[in-house]
Amino acid sequence: MSRLRLAAIVAVATLAATTAVAIAATPKAGTFKAPKGQIQRGYDLKFTVAKGGTKITNVVANVLEQCAGEDTSRTVTVGPGLTWTVKGGRFSGRKKESADGVTVYTTLKGSFTSATTAKGVIRQESIVAGSTCDTYELKFTAKRG
């Protein structure tokens, strides 16, 4: 087999593999859940996918966070009042909320690997009087219930 032909075969195979990885699925509407063991450093995570599979709402995650200068972690609940857009089976965004001197950044990103399974990461950073508490990026796998 000539080198040129071999190079062409390798290039096509690489392109096919890359394309397969890049494809994400349109999710079915409903509640998706990641129980303990399916969310890193956490107890559970759930969210709702709206009809048509274009929005994620009602995100609630009970996870551990570490605060600067503290030796222990504590459980926090990531707030449900945020909405993320789903486009092409993918979601990504960093939302900012501020109230009473506290600023909270919540990041959710990932993709639907099938119509009933989502994989991604969630993170919450809270800033109070210059001190930061952080969950760090926590991987999850959520399935439609």
VORO-17479 format. One record per residue: chain; x, y, z of N, C-alpha, C in turn. Coordinates in pm, 1 decimal, padded with zeros to 6 digits. Layout:
VORO-17479
<'A', <X, Y, Z>, <X, Y, Z>, <X, Y, Z>>;
...
//
This chain:
VORO-17479
<'A', <00085.3, -00117.2, 00000.0>, <00000.0, 00000.0, 00000.0>, <00089.7, 00123.3, 00000.0>>;
<'A', <00056.9, 00219.1, -00083.3>, <00140.1, 00338.9, -00093.2>, <00122.7, 00426.3, 00030.5>>;
<'A', <00223.3, 00507.0, 00056.8>, <00217.5, 00598.0, 00172.2>, <00103.3, 00697.5, 00158.5>>;
<'A', <00080.5, 00746.9, 00038.6>, <-00025.9, 00844.4, 00015.2>, <-00162.0, 00782.9, 00046.1>>;
<'A', <-00185.0, 00660.0, 00000.0>, <-00312.1, 00594.5, 00025.9>, <-00329.4, 00566.8, 00175.4>>;
<'A', <-00224.0, 00522.2, 00241.9>, <-00228.0, 00496.5, 00384.6>, <-00258.6, 00625.4, 00460.9>>;
<'A', <-00195.1, 00734.4, 00422.3>, <-00219.9, 00863.8, 00487.7>, <-00364.8, 00906.3, 00469.2>>;
<'A', <-00421.5, 00883.4, 00351.0>, <-00561.1, 00918.6, 00324.3>, <-00655.3, 00836.0, 00410.9>>;
<'A', <-00627.2, 00707.0, 00426.1>, <-00710.7, 00619.4, 00509.0>, <-00706.1, 00663.7, 00654.9>>;
<'A', <-00588.7, 00695.2, 00704.8>, <-00573.2, 00741.6, 00842.2>, <-00647.5, 00873.5, 00862.4>>;
<'A', <-00638.2, 00964.8, 00766.8>, <-00706.4, 01093.9, 00777.5>, <-00857.6, 01076.4, 00782.3>>;
<'A', <-00912.1, 00990.0, 00697.8>, <-01056.6, 00965.5, 00697.1>, <-01101.0, 00900.6, 00827.6>>;
<'A', <-01024.9, 00804.8, 00876.0>, <-01058.9, 00737.9, 01002.3>, <-01055.6, 00836.3, 01118.5>>;
<'A', <-00956.8, 00923.9, 01121.8>, <-00946.1, 01024.8, 01227.2>, <-01064.4, 01120.4, 01221.3>>;
<'A', <-01101.0, 01165.0, 01102.6>, <-01214.2, 01255.5, 01086.7>, <-01342.8, 01188.5, 01131.9>>;
<'A', <-01363.1, 01063.7, 01097.7>, <-01483.1, 00990.3, 01137.6>, <-01490.8, 00976.8, 01288.7>>;
<'A', <-01379.5, 00945.2, 01352.4>, <-01377.3, 00931.4, 01498.4>, <-01404.1, 01064.2, 01566.1>>;
<'A', <-01346.0, 01171.9, 01516.3>, <-01366.4, 01305.1, 01573.7>, <-01510.0, 01348.6, 01557.7>>;
<'A', <-01569.0, 01324.0, 01442.8>, <-01707.3, 01361.3, 01418.9>, <-01801.3, 01284.8, 01510.1>>;
<'A', <-01777.5, 01158.7, 01531.5>, <-01862.9, 01077.4, 01617.8>, <-01861.7, 01128.8, 01760.7>>;
<'A', <-01747.5, 01174.4, 01808.9>, <-01736.9, 01226.5, 01943.7>, <-01810.6, 01360.1, 01956.9>>;
<'A', <-01811.9, 01439.6, 01851.0>, <-01868.5, 01573.9, 01856.4>, <-02020.9, 01575.1, 01854.9>>;
<'A', <-02085.6, 01465.0, 01817.0>, <-02229.8, 01461.1, 01805.6>, <-02291.8, 01444.3, 01944.1>>;
<'A', <-02391.4, 01528.3, 01973.5>, <-02465.6, 01516.9, 02097.6>, <-02612.6, 01495.2, 02062.8>>;
<'A', <-02688.5, 01437.8, 02154.7>, <-02827.5, 01403.1, 02129.6>, <-02922.6, 01511.9, 02179.3>>;
<'A', <-03040.2, 01516.2, 02120.4>, <-03146.9, 01604.4, 02169.0>, <-03212.9, 01533.9, 02286.4>>;
<'A', <-03220.9, 01601.0, 02401.5>, <-03277.2, 01534.6, 02519.7>, <-03429.3, 01529.2, 02516.4>>;
<'A', <-03483.6, 01427.4, 02583.1>, <-03627.0, 01418.4, 02605.6>, <-03662.3, 01508.4, 02723.4>>;
<'A', <-03780.4, 01565.6, 02720.7>, <-03826.8, 01647.7, 02832.3>, <-03845.8, 01560.6, 02955.7>>;
<'A', <-03823.6, 01620.0, 03072.8>, <-03844.2, 01547.7, 03197.2>, <-03736.6, 01579.5, 03298.9>>;
<'A', <-03736.5, 01504.1, 03407.4>, <-03641.3, 01524.2, 03516.0>, <-03524.4, 01428.9, 03500.3>>;
<'A', <-03405.0, 01483.8, 03507.7>, <-03281.5, 01406.3, 03501.6>, <-03220.9, 01405.6, 03640.9>>;
<'A', <-03169.7, 01289.9, 03683.7>, <-03114.2, 01276.6, 03817.9>, <-02977.9, 01208.8, 03815.0>>;
<'A', <-02889.0, 01258.2, 03901.2>, <-02758.8, 01196.1, 03926.2>, <-02754.4, 01163.4, 04075.0>>;
<'A', <-02778.3, 01038.0, 04111.2>, <-02774.4, 01000.5, 04252.7>, <-02631.6, 00995.1, 04304.1>>;
<'A', <-02618.6, 00975.9, 04434.5>, <-02486.6, 00962.9, 04495.4>, <-02407.9, 00856.0, 04419.3>>;
<'A', <-02283.7, 00886.0, 04391.9>, <-02200.0, 00796.6, 04313.2>, <-02195.4, 00838.3, 04167.1>>;
<'A', <-02291.5, 00920.7, 04124.5>, <-02294.1, 00969.8, 03987.4>, <-02262.5, 01118.6, 03980.3>>;
<'A', <-02231.3, 01178.2, 04097.3>, <-02184.1, 01316.4, 04102.3>, <-02064.9, 01321.3, 04196.7>>;
<'A', <-01958.3, 01373.4, 04146.1>, <-01832.9, 01380.6, 04220.7>, <-01849.9, 01471.0, 04342.3>>;
<'A', <-01800.2, 01429.2, 04457.9>, <-01804.6, 01507.3, 04582.5>, <-01944.8, 01559.0, 04613.4>>;
<'A', <-02045.2, 01475.5, 04584.3>, <-02180.9, 01522.6, 04606.1>, <-02274.8, 01411.8, 04647.2>>;
<'A', <-02395.7, 01454.1, 04682.9>, <-02497.7, 01361.7, 04729.6>, <-02603.4, 01336.0, 04622.3>>;
<'A', <-02636.3, 01438.5, 04546.5>, <-02730.5, 01421.4, 04436.4>, <-02734.7, 01548.1, 04352.9>>;
<'A', <-02790.8, 01532.6, 04235.5>, <-02811.0, 01644.5, 04143.5>, <-02934.3, 01610.4, 04061.4>>;
<'A', <-03016.7, 01710.4, 04034.6>, <-03129.3, 01688.6, 03944.7>, <-03158.4, 01818.7, 03871.5>>;
<'A', <-03219.4, 01805.0, 03755.5>, <-03262.3, 01920.2, 03678.1>, <-03375.1, 01879.0, 03585.7>>;
<'A', <-03445.1, 01978.9, 03532.4>, <-03557.0, 01955.5, 03442.6>, <-03521.0, 02001.9, 03303.3>>;
<'A', <-03552.9, 01920.2, 03204.2>, <-03539.6, 01959.7, 03064.9>, <-03679.4, 01994.2, 03014.8>>;
<'A', <-03692.6, 02113.7, 02959.1>, <-03821.2, 02162.1, 02911.4>, <-03865.0, 02089.6, 02784.6>>;
<'A', <-03994.0, 02096.0, 02756.2>, <-04049.7, 02038.0, 02634.0>, <-03972.7, 02092.4, 02513.7>>;
<'A', <-03936.1, 02006.5, 02423.2>, <-03858.2, 02045.4, 02306.7>, <-03708.6, 02030.8, 02328.0>>;
<'A', <-03668.6, 02006.4, 02454.4>, <-03527.5, 01981.7, 02484.7>, <-03435.3, 02100.1, 02467.8>>;
<'A', <-03487.8, 02224.1, 02481.0>, <-03405.5, 02341.9, 02455.5>, <-03363.1, 02418.4, 02580.8>>;
<'A', <-03416.2, 02382.4, 02697.0>, <-03383.0, 02454.0, 02820.8>, <-03363.7, 02356.9, 02936.1>>;
<'A', <-03269.3, 02390.3, 03023.9>, <-03249.2, 02320.4, 03150.9>, <-03287.5, 02418.1, 03260.9>>;
<'A', <-03376.5, 02373.9, 03351.7>, <-03420.2, 02456.4, 03464.4>, <-03419.4, 02372.3, 03591.1>>;
<'A', <-03451.6, 02437.9, 03702.9>, <-03467.1, 02370.3, 03832.8>, <-03346.0, 02286.2, 03871.5>>;
<'A', <-03226.7, 02338.3, 03847.2>, <-03104.7, 02266.1, 03883.2>, <-03088.3, 02270.8, 04035.2>>;
<'A', <-03077.5, 02154.8, 04096.6>, <-03052.0, 02144.8, 04240.5>, <-02944.7, 02039.1, 04259.9>>;
<'A', <-02833.5, 02078.1, 04321.0>, <-02725.8, 01984.1, 04350.4>, <-02684.6, 02000.8, 04495.5>>;
<'A', <-02678.3, 01892.0, 04567.3>, <-02629.3, 01892.1, 04704.4>, <-02487.5, 01837.2, 04700.5>>;
<'A', <-02391.7, 01928.3, 04715.3>, <-02250.5, 01893.6, 04696.7>, <-02166.3, 01957.1, 04806.5>>;
<'A', <-02039.9, 01915.9, 04812.6>, <-01947.0, 01971.1, 04910.6>, <-01874.8, 02092.4, 04853.3>>;
<'A', <-01851.5, 02190.8, 04939.8>, <-01770.1, 02305.2, 04900.5>, <-01662.6, 02327.4, 05004.6>>;
<'A', <-01554.0, 02386.8, 04961.1>, <-01440.5, 02418.9, 05047.8>, <-01426.5, 02570.6, 05050.2>>;
<'A', <-01414.5, 02626.7, 05170.0>, <-01399.6, 02771.2, 05183.4>, <-01254.9, 02805.0, 05219.0>>;
<'A', <-01209.0, 02914.8, 05163.6>, <-01071.4, 02959.7, 05187.7>, <-01046.7, 02974.0, 05337.3>>;
<'A', <-00936.3, 02917.8, 05382.9>, <-00897.6, 02930.3, 05522.9>, <-00964.6, 02831.6, 05616.4>>;
<'A', <-01049.5, 02743.3, 05564.8>, <-01116.7, 02644.5, 05648.5>, <-01063.1, 02504.9, 05618.9>>;
<'A', <-01056.4, 02422.0, 05721.6>, <-01004.8, 02286.0, 05706.2>, <-01112.8, 02184.8, 05670.5>>;
<'A', <-01239.5, 02223.7, 05679.4>, <-01347.1, 02129.0, 05655.3>, <-01431.3, 02171.1, 05534.6>>;
<'A', <-01502.5, 02074.6, 05480.6>, <-01597.4, 02100.4, 05372.5>, <-01736.9, 02103.4, 05432.0>>;
<'A', <-01829.5, 02165.7, 05360.1>, <-01968.1, 02162.9, 05405.5>, <-02058.6, 02142.0, 05284.4>>;
<'A', <-02177.9, 02094.8, 05311.7>, <-02273.6, 02068.9, 05204.9>, <-02345.5, 02197.3, 05168.4>>;
<'A', <-02354.7, 02224.7, 05038.0>, <-02430.2, 02339.7, 04988.4>, <-02527.8, 02291.0, 04882.5>>;
<'A', <-02631.3, 02367.5, 04863.6>, <-02727.8, 02338.4, 04758.9>, <-02713.2, 02442.9, 04650.8>>;
<'A', <-02683.9, 02397.6, 04529.7>, <-02674.3, 02487.7, 04415.6>, <-02815.5, 02526.2, 04378.3>>;
<'A', <-02839.9, 02656.7, 04365.2>, <-02974.3, 02710.9, 04349.8>, <-03050.5, 02671.6, 04225.3>>;
<'A', <-03182.9, 02661.6, 04238.7>, <-03268.7, 02617.8, 04129.4>, <-03321.3, 02729.4, 04038.4>>;
<'A', <-03289.5, 02853.7, 04065.3>, <-03350.9, 02962.9, 03992.1>, <-03285.2, 02999.3, 03860.0>>;
<'A', <-03196.4, 02916.9, 03809.2>, <-03122.0, 02950.0, 03687.5>, <-03168.0, 02866.1, 03568.8>>;
<'A', <-03144.8, 02918.6, 03448.0>, <-03183.4, 02849.4, 03325.0>, <-03064.7, 02844.9, 03230.7>>;
<'A', <-03043.0, 02728.7, 03169.8>, <-02939.0, 02712.2, 03068.2>, <-03004.5, 02671.2, 02937.3>>;
<'A', <-02950.0, 02719.0, 02827.6>, <-02998.6, 02684.0, 02695.1>, <-02928.8, 02557.4, 02646.8>>;
<'A', <-03005.5, 02469.2, 02584.9>, <-02951.0, 02348.4, 02522.7>, <-02955.1, 02371.0, 02371.9>>;
<'A', <-02840.5, 02357.9, 02308.9>, <-02832.1, 02376.8, 02164.0>, <-02747.2, 02264.4, 02106.8>>;
<'A', <-02803.4, 02191.4, 02013.1>, <-02730.7, 02079.5, 01954.5>, <-02694.8, 01973.1, 02056.2>>;
<'A', <-02777.3, 01959.3, 02160.5>, <-02751.7, 01859.4, 02263.7>, <-02646.5, 01900.1, 02365.0>>;
<'A', <-02599.6, 02023.4, 02357.0>, <-02495.0, 02073.4, 02448.2>, <-02547.7, 02190.2, 02531.3>>;
<'A', <-02490.4, 02205.2, 02650.6>, <-02525.2, 02317.6, 02737.5>, <-02398.7, 02369.6, 02802.5>>;
<'A', <-02393.2, 02499.7, 02821.6>, <-02274.7, 02560.4, 02881.7>, <-02307.1, 02702.6, 02922.7>>;
<'A', <-02263.6, 02738.7, 03041.1>, <-02282.2, 02876.3, 03083.6>, <-02238.7, 02898.2, 03226.6>>;
<'A', <-02205.5, 03022.3, 03255.0>, <-02168.6, 03065.1, 03389.8>, <-02263.7, 03177.0, 03427.5>>;
<'A', <-02342.4, 03156.3, 03532.7>, <-02444.2, 03251.7, 03575.3>, <-02398.5, 03322.0, 03702.5>>;
<'A', <-02433.7, 03450.0, 03713.5>, <-02397.1, 03530.3, 03830.2>, <-02523.2, 03575.7, 03902.2>>;
<'A', <-02522.4, 03556.9, 04034.5>, <-02631.0, 03606.4, 04119.6>, <-02568.5, 03686.0, 04233.2>>;
<'A', <-02632.9, 03795.0, 04271.7>, <-02583.1, 03876.9, 04382.5>, <-02698.2, 03917.0, 04472.9>>;
<'A', <-02675.6, 03906.7, 04604.2>, <-02775.1, 03948.7, 04702.5>, <-02707.6, 03963.5, 04838.2>>;
<'A', <-02739.9, 04069.7, 04907.8>, <-02692.8, 04091.9, 05044.8>, <-02542.2, 04075.8, 05061.2>>;
<'A', <-02464.1, 04128.3, 04968.1>, <-02318.8, 04124.1, 04977.8>, <-02255.4, 03991.8, 04939.2>>;
<'A', <-02335.6, 03899.0, 04888.9>, <-02285.0, 03768.6, 04846.0>, <-02299.2, 03759.8, 04693.9>>;
<'A', <-02191.1, 03720.4, 04627.0>, <-02194.6, 03697.2, 04483.1>, <-02170.2, 03549.0, 04459.4>>;
<'A', <-02257.5, 03488.1, 04380.1>, <-02248.6, 03345.2, 04352.0>, <-02240.3, 03325.7, 04201.3>>;
<'A', <-02139.8, 03248.6, 04159.2>, <-02125.3, 03209.7, 04019.6>, <-02154.6, 03061.0, 04009.7>>;
<'A', <-02244.6, 03024.6, 03920.9>, <-02277.3, 02883.8, 03899.4>, <-02247.5, 02848.8, 03754.3>>;
<'A', <-02168.0, 02744.7, 03735.9>, <-02131.0, 02698.9, 03602.1>, <-02188.8, 02560.0, 03579.9>>;
<'A', <-02251.4, 02542.2, 03464.0>, <-02303.0, 02411.9, 03423.1>, <-02263.6, 02393.4, 03277.8>>;
<'A', <-02196.0, 02282.6, 03248.1>, <-02159.7, 02256.4, 03108.8>, <-02153.6, 02106.5, 03085.0>>;
<'A', <-02187.8, 02068.4, 02962.5>, <-02185.5, 01927.8, 02927.3>, <-02266.2, 01901.8, 02802.5>>;
<'A', <-02308.1, 01775.6, 02787.7>, <-02386.5, 01738.4, 02670.3>, <-02472.8, 01618.1, 02702.0>>;
<'A', <-02572.5, 01598.6, 02617.7>, <-02658.1, 01481.5, 02626.7>, <-02597.2, 01375.5, 02536.7>>;
<'A', <-02552.2, 01267.2, 02596.6>, <-02490.4, 01159.8, 02520.3>, <-02595.8, 01069.9, 02456.9>>;
<'A', <-02718.4, 01081.7, 02506.2>, <-02834.6, 01016.3, 02446.3>, <-02954.9, 01101.2, 02485.5>>;
<'A', <-03072.5, 01064.6, 02440.3>, <-03192.8, 01140.8, 02474.0>, <-03225.7, 01133.0, 02622.5>>;
<'A', <-03166.7, 01036.0, 02693.7>, <-03199.1, 01015.9, 02834.7>, <-03078.2, 01021.2, 02928.2>>;
<'A', <-02961.0, 01060.2, 02878.7>, <-02840.5, 01068.0, 02962.3>, <-02763.2, 01195.8, 02934.3>>;
<'A', <-02724.5, 01263.9, 03041.6>, <-02642.1, 01384.3, 03030.6>, <-02514.6, 01364.3, 03109.9>>;
<'A', <-02403.7, 01411.4, 03055.3>, <-02275.6, 01409.5, 03126.2>, <-02222.6, 01551.2, 03125.6>>;
<'A', <-02164.4, 01591.7, 03238.4>, <-02111.6, 01726.7, 03243.8>, <-02043.0, 01756.3, 03374.4>>;
<'A', <-02027.5, 01885.8, 03399.9>, <-01970.2, 01933.9, 03525.4>, <-02054.9, 02049.1, 03577.6>>;
<'A', <-02057.7, 02061.2, 03709.2>, <-02124.1, 02172.0, 03775.0>, <-02025.2, 02231.3, 03873.8>>;
<'A', <-02032.5, 02362.4, 03892.4>, <-01943.1, 02430.6, 03985.7>, <-02014.7, 02552.0, 04043.1>>;
<'A', <-01992.0, 02576.2, 04171.3>, <-02043.8, 02697.2, 04234.0>, <-01932.8, 02764.5, 04312.0>>;
<'A', <-01917.0, 02894.1, 04287.8>, <-01820.5, 02976.5, 04360.8>, <-01898.2, 03087.3, 04431.3>>;
<'A', <-01879.9, 03098.2, 04562.4>, <-01946.7, 03202.0, 04641.2>, <-01841.8, 03297.3, 04696.1>>;
<'A', <-01867.3, 03426.9, 04682.4>, <-01773.0, 03526.6, 04731.9>, <-01845.2, 03614.5, 04832.7>>;
<'A', <-01792.7, 03613.2, 04956.4>, <-01849.1, 03692.2, 05064.7>, <-01736.5, 03771.1, 05128.1>>;
<'A', <-01746.0, 03902.0, 05125.5>, <-01645.6, 03989.8, 05187.3>, <-01504.0, 03951.4, 05144.5>>;
<'A', <-01486.3, 03918.3, 05017.1>, <-01354.1, 03886.1, 04964.3>, <-01308.2, 03743.9, 04987.7>>;
<'A', <-01383.6, 03665.1, 05062.5>, <-01349.2, 03525.5, 05087.8>, <-01427.4, 03436.3, 04991.3>>;
<'A', <-01361.8, 03333.0, 04939.3>, <-01424.6, 03247.5, 04838.1>, <-01448.9, 03106.5, 04890.2>>;
<'A', <-01568.4, 03054.6, 04860.6>, <-01601.5, 02914.7, 04882.4>, <-01623.7, 02855.3, 04744.4>>;
<'A', <-01577.2, 02732.1, 04723.9>, <-01577.4, 02675.0, 04589.2>, <-01607.7, 02525.5, 04596.0>>;
<'A', <-01695.9, 02479.0, 04508.7>, <-01721.1, 02335.5, 04497.5>, <-01620.4, 02271.1, 04404.0>>;
<'A', <-01554.0, 02353.1, 04323.9>, <-01467.1, 02308.6, 04215.1>, <-01553.5, 02237.4, 04111.0>>;
<'A', <-01494.5, 02201.1, 03998.3>, <-01571.6, 02134.7, 03893.2>, <-01601.4, 01991.2, 03934.5>>;
<'A', <-01728.5, 01958.5, 03940.9>, <-01773.0, 01827.0, 03983.6>, <-01838.1, 01755.7, 03866.1>>;
<'A', <-01780.4, 01644.0, 03825.0>, <-01835.1, 01566.8, 03713.7>, <-01961.6, 01494.6, 03756.8>>;
<'A', <-02057.2, 01483.3, 03663.6>, <-02179.4, 01410.1, 03691.2>, <-02228.4, 01335.9, 03567.5>>;
<'A', <-02309.3, 01233.3, 03593.1>, <-02384.9, 01163.4, 03490.4>, <-02527.6, 01157.8, 03540.9>>;
<'A', <-02619.2, 01219.1, 03465.8>, <-02760.3, 01223.8, 03505.9>, <-02844.9, 01148.4, 03404.2>>;
<'A', <-02941.9, 01073.1, 03456.0>, <-03030.2, 00997.4, 03368.1>, <-03175.5, 01040.8, 03389.9>>;
<'A', <-03251.0, 01038.0, 03281.7>, <-03391.7, 01076.6, 03289.0>, <-03468.1, 00969.7, 03366.6>>;
<'A', <-03546.5, 01016.7, 03464.7>, <-03620.3, 00924.5, 03550.2>, <-03755.4, 00886.1, 03498.1>>;
//
